[in-house]
């Protein structure tokens, strides 16, 4: 048999492959995917379908699994998690709803992290400049688990923004997903219980969950304010600027 003739390095196919795999091309693909997802969410409002339970043709564990899969895809497409958490509680109750919501949260975070890591990291890392961005990148890269755990416990940073910031940093998969799963339980549970008890707004469970949501929001604001000053203090100061010459006194 005849051996295939190798294509020269400068052939149109090789140049096209390099252009498609270039960091800017992958970043453009990521932007297109996110824009398409956001547009579909606005047009079709999948959160309403999940809240009504219409797409779920099964019951029991299979329904919870399907809900978790749909939850993950929806969160990766920027559907607000509080709406989905309330729907989980209303459809499945507190225990099963929390299981489906947390599983969907981890799945959605993993999808976003994967897209950001493989399509956006190479193009965006050179743009990580400035004191705040450099300090935030260093915090996530060196202390990924505890930093992401704090972000999930005090949800002041939007879910999607935290996912893509972690993807651009040097944070690893395992600490990111583990911190997401553990840190999202308290706030998610509050919304799920509120959804499960929505028919009894005066019940102790509903009042406790509503109070927890308010307190966690206030805590997130306090943590964000303190972390902002911490990032300022931790940001590296450039020493490459020439030192001013000492003033010469007038005799």
C-alpha positions as CSV (number, residue, x, y, z in Angstrom):
1,X,0.0,0.0,0.0
2,X,1.1,3.5,-0.7
3,X,1.9,5.6,2.3
4,X,-0.1,8.8,2.7
5,X,1.7,11.9,1.5
6,X,2.3,14.2,4.4
7,X,0.9,17.7,3.9
8,X,3.5,20.5,4.0
9,X,3.5,22.6,7.3
10,X,2.4,25.6,5.4
11,X,-0.6,24.1,3.7
12,X,-4.0,25.8,4.0
13,X,-5.3,22.9,6.1
14,X,-2.5,23.3,8.7
15,X,-2.9,27.1,8.8
16,X,-6.7,26.6,9.3
17,X,-6.1,24.1,12.1
18,X,-3.7,26.5,13.9
19,X,-6.2,29.4,13.5
20,X,-9.1,27.4,14.9
21,X,-7.0,26.2,17.9
22,X,-5.6,29.6,18.6
23,X,-6.5,31.0,22.0
24,X,-8.5,33.9,20.6
25,X,-10.5,31.6,18.4
26,X,-11.4,29.4,21.4
27,X,-12.3,32.5,23.4
28,X,-14.6,33.6,20.6
29,X,-16.2,30.2,20.5
30,X,-16.8,30.4,24.3
31,X,-18.3,33.9,24.0
32,X,-20.6,32.6,21.2
33,X,-21.7,29.6,23.3
34,X,-22.4,31.8,26.3
35,X,-24.3,34.3,24.3
36,X,-26.4,31.6,22.6
37,X,-27.2,30.0,26.0
38,X,-28.2,33.3,27.5
39,X,-30.4,34.1,24.5
40,X,-32.1,30.7,24.8
41,X,-32.8,31.2,28.5
42,X,-34.4,34.6,27.8
43,X,-36.5,33.2,24.9
44,X,-37.7,29.9,26.4
45,X,-37.3,30.5,30.2
46,X,-36.4,26.9,31.1
47,X,-36.7,27.7,34.8
48,X,-40.5,28.0,34.4
49,X,-40.6,24.5,32.8
50,X,-38.6,23.0,35.6
51,X,-40.7,24.7,38.3
52,X,-43.9,23.3,36.8
53,X,-42.4,19.8,36.6
54,X,-43.7,19.3,33.0
55,X,-40.5,17.9,31.5
56,X,-40.3,15.2,34.2
57,X,-42.1,12.1,33.0
58,X,-40.8,9.9,35.7
59,X,-41.0,9.9,39.5
60,X,-38.8,9.0,42.5
61,X,-35.0,8.8,42.1
62,X,-35.2,9.0,38.3
63,X,-37.0,12.3,38.4
64,X,-34.5,13.8,40.9
65,X,-31.7,12.6,38.6
66,X,-33.3,14.2,35.5
67,X,-33.9,17.4,37.5
68,X,-30.2,17.5,38.6
69,X,-29.0,17.1,34.9
70,X,-31.4,19.8,33.8
71,X,-30.3,22.0,36.7
72,X,-26.7,21.7,35.8
73,X,-27.2,22.7,32.2
74,X,-29.5,25.6,33.2
75,X,-27.0,27.0,35.7
76,X,-24.2,26.8,33.0
77,X,-26.6,28.8,30.8
78,X,-27.0,31.6,33.5
79,X,-30.4,30.5,34.9
80,X,-30.5,31.9,38.5
81,X,-29.9,29.2,41.0
82,X,-32.3,30.5,43.7
83,X,-35.2,30.0,41.3
84,X,-34.1,26.4,40.6
85,X,-33.6,25.7,44.3
86,X,-37.1,26.9,45.1
87,X,-38.4,24.6,42.3
88,X,-36.5,21.7,43.7
89,X,-38.1,22.1,47.1
90,X,-41.6,22.6,45.6
91,X,-41.3,19.5,43.4
92,X,-39.4,17.0,45.6
93,X,-39.5,18.2,49.2
94,X,-36.6,19.2,51.4
95,X,-34.4,16.0,51.4
96,X,-34.7,14.9,47.8
97,X,-34.9,18.5,46.5
98,X,-31.6,19.3,48.3
99,X,-29.9,16.3,46.8
100,X,-31.0,17.2,43.3
101,X,-30.1,20.8,43.7
102,X,-26.6,20.2,45.1
103,X,-25.9,17.6,42.5
104,X,-27.0,20.1,39.8
105,X,-24.9,22.8,41.3
106,X,-21.8,20.7,41.1
107,X,-22.6,19.6,37.6
108,X,-23.3,23.2,36.4
109,X,-20.1,24.4,38.0
110,X,-18.1,21.6,36.4
111,X,-19.5,22.5,33.0
112,X,-18.7,26.2,33.3
113,X,-15.2,25.4,34.7
114,X,-14.4,23.0,31.8
115,X,-15.6,25.5,29.2
116,X,-13.6,28.3,30.8
117,X,-10.5,26.2,31.3
118,X,-10.2,24.8,27.7
119,X,-11.7,27.7,25.7
120,X,-10.8,30.8,27.7
121,X,-7.8,30.3,29.9
122,X,-5.0,30.7,27.4
123,X,-6.5,33.9,26.0
124,X,-7.5,35.5,29.3
125,X,-4.5,34.8,31.5
126,X,-2.3,37.4,29.8
127,X,-5.0,39.9,30.6
128,X,-4.9,39.3,34.3
129,X,-3.2,42.5,35.3
130,X,-3.8,45.2,37.9
131,X,-3.5,44.9,41.6
132,X,-7.0,43.4,42.3
133,X,-7.0,40.9,39.4
134,X,-3.4,39.7,40.2
135,X,-4.2,39.3,43.9
136,X,-7.5,37.5,43.2
137,X,-5.8,35.2,40.7
138,X,-3.0,34.4,43.3
139,X,-5.6,33.7,46.0
140,X,-7.5,31.2,43.8
141,X,-4.3,29.6,42.5
142,X,-2.6,29.1,45.9
143,X,-5.5,28.7,48.2
144,X,-8.2,27.3,45.8
145,X,-10.2,25.2,48.1
146,X,-10.6,27.6,51.0
147,X,-11.1,30.6,48.7
148,X,-13.9,28.8,46.7
149,X,-15.4,27.4,49.9
150,X,-15.7,31.0,51.3
151,X,-17.3,32.2,48.0
152,X,-19.9,29.4,48.1
153,X,-20.7,29.8,51.8
154,X,-21.2,33.6,51.4
155,X,-22.7,33.9,47.9
156,X,-21.8,37.5,47.2
157,X,-20.0,36.6,44.0
158,X,-22.4,35.5,41.1
159,X,-22.2,31.8,40.5
160,X,-21.1,32.0,36.9
161,X,-18.5,34.6,37.6
162,X,-16.9,32.5,40.3
163,X,-16.8,29.5,38.0
164,X,-15.1,31.3,35.2
165,X,-12.7,33.2,37.4
166,X,-11.6,29.9,38.9
167,X,-11.2,28.4,35.4
168,X,-8.9,31.2,34.3
169,X,-6.8,30.8,37.5
170,X,-4.5,27.8,38.1
171,X,-7.0,26.2,40.5
172,X,-7.4,22.4,40.1
173,X,-10.6,20.5,39.3
174,X,-10.9,18.5,42.6
175,X,-10.7,21.4,45.1
176,X,-13.0,23.5,42.9
177,X,-15.7,20.8,42.7
178,X,-15.3,19.7,46.4
179,X,-15.5,23.3,47.7
180,X,-18.5,23.9,45.5
181,X,-20.4,20.9,46.7
182,X,-19.7,21.5,50.4
183,X,-20.0,25.3,50.4
184,X,-23.3,25.5,48.5
185,X,-25.2,23.2,50.9
186,X,-26.3,25.8,53.5
187,X,-27.6,28.4,51.2
188,X,-29.1,25.9,48.8
189,X,-30.8,24.1,51.7
190,X,-32.4,27.4,52.8
191,X,-34.0,28.0,49.4
192,X,-35.1,24.3,49.0
193,X,-36.8,24.4,52.4
194,X,-38.4,27.7,51.5
195,X,-39.7,26.1,48.3
196,X,-41.0,23.0,50.1
197,X,-42.8,25.1,52.7
198,X,-44.1,27.8,50.3
199,X,-47.6,26.7,51.0
200,X,-47.1,27.5,54.7
201,X,-45.3,30.8,54.9
202,X,-46.0,31.1,58.6
203,X,-44.4,27.8,59.5
204,X,-41.2,27.8,61.6
205,X,-39.2,26.0,58.8
206,X,-40.2,28.7,56.2
207,X,-39.4,31.6,58.6
208,X,-36.0,30.0,59.6
209,X,-35.0,29.5,55.9
210,X,-36.1,33.0,54.9
211,X,-34.1,34.4,57.9
212,X,-31.1,32.4,56.9
213,X,-31.2,33.7,53.3
214,X,-31.3,37.3,54.6
215,X,-28.5,36.8,57.0
216,X,-26.3,35.0,54.4
217,X,-26.8,37.9,52.1
218,X,-25.7,40.4,54.8
219,X,-22.8,38.1,55.6
220,X,-21.8,38.1,52.0
221,X,-21.8,41.8,51.8
222,X,-19.6,42.0,54.9
223,X,-17.1,39.4,53.6
224,X,-16.9,41.1,50.2
225,X,-16.2,44.4,51.9
226,X,-13.4,42.9,54.1
227,X,-12.0,40.8,51.2
228,X,-11.8,43.9,49.0
229,X,-9.5,45.6,51.6
230,X,-7.6,42.3,52.0
231,X,-6.9,42.1,48.3
232,X,-5.7,45.6,48.3
233,X,-3.2,44.8,51.0
234,X,-2.1,41.5,49.4
235,X,-1.7,42.9,45.9
236,X,1.9,43.0,44.8
237,X,3.5,46.4,44.5
238,X,5.7,47.1,41.5
239,X,9.3,48.0,42.2
240,X,10.4,48.5,38.7
241,X,9.8,52.3,38.7
242,X,12.9,54.4,39.1
243,X,13.3,55.9,42.5
244,X,13.3,59.7,42.6
245,X,16.6,61.3,43.1
246,X,17.1,63.1,46.4
247,X,16.6,66.7,46.3
248,X,19.7,68.9,46.3
249,X,19.6,71.5,49.0
250,X,20.2,75.1,48.1
251,X,23.2,76.5,49.7
